[in-house]
Amino acid sequence: MGARAAARKHGVPCYCLAFPGHRNVDLSRYLMLSNVYKPVAYQLLSHWPACRDLSLEPAVVREVADDLLVRLRGAGSFIYSPGKTLEQADVRTRLGLSTERRLIVAYTSSLDEMLASQMVMNATDTTIPDRPQPFRDQIDWLTQLVRYVGESDDLQLVVRVHPREGANKRESVVSQHLAKLKRAFSAPSPNCRFVWPQDPVSSYDLGEAADLVLTSWSTIGLEMARLGAPVLVAFNGAISAIPQDDFLEWGPTPPAYFGKLREVLERPVTFAQVARAYRWYALSIFGATLDVSDVVPASNFAGLPKFQTPREATTLEQILIHERDVCDLNIERLRASQTPQSNERETSELARQLRRVSTS
């Protein structure tokens, strides 16, 4: 951050190279950032309306599915949930849930992500689009949600508190936010159950059983959307650049939010929605990256590869020397890849990958 600030002060171009959070961490791709990541994410979001109907190449569809398989297995230092189980018993049975009521699963997020992001933006004088939020914070959201479900005659709720809130494989401390959640929701509530960080319950087992998935701003919402679950987001733009689309719905006020809850709950998920979820993942994760897998032999390769000129050398020169924007270049490539057969090829590969994910 100090080097970046000094470069900006003296008008020197400055780029940050980082690895994207794909397949846990993908060491065969480089994020090419001329700024901190947040404004780049919102830049990609601004391109979404023009990109949402552009089909992905089959190889990209496979890569997006690869990421899902890593997450479902609970593998990787940035994946906190236990892996999906292969037990035959439905998670409803294991948790003693009703088989008569429809199941809503709400996933919280760790508050430190928002605080750290805000600190970085303040330090770099970075602003992002401001959206009115339906709830003050996650506790306000969950309080209203618990009340709504408790008064319903057809719903039940499981709240999956983010495993990172407790001691985990990366951090040995318990978050202050977890203490606030336990104070607010320690008493039993009708038709509601909290799954705390230490509970050995897979977030993916819960998602499989859910009739509707709710998230604060967690990326698990996009994971579930890629798996074909209906998803409603509580805090749109609070920390993540999230498109307002049919695979990640949102409401700007409490009445609008709960109206959307019912609407999305009753609306079947379509194949086209899943395709759009795949496309958004590809744009948001790959849109600011260059693929150097011809040099780095595997996504988890941490050694020193044998030197060779990467196939992206010319593109790298365009970015670093001629100040071309990596997002613009990748979107140009996406547009150029479209053919009359693109949608059919994407559809065929997406069906194949959904079968692969469901049987792996």
Protein Blocks (a to p, Z undefined) as FASTA:
>chain_A
ZZmmmmmmnopacdddddddeehiackbccddfbdfklmmmmmmmmmmmmmmpccdfklm
mmmmmmmmmmmnopajklmbdcddfbfbdfklmnopafkbccdddddddfklmmmmmmmm
mmnopacdddddfbfblmlmmmmmmmmmmmpckbccdddddfklpccfkbccdcfklmmm
mmmmmpccehiacddfklccdfklmmmmpmbdcdfkbcklmmmmmnopacddfbghklpc
cdddfklgcdfbfklmmmmmmmmmmpccdfklmmmmmmmmmmmmmmmcccfklmmmbfkl
cbdcdddddfklmmmmmmmmnopafklmmmmmmmmmpcfklmmmmmmmmmmmmmmmmmZZ
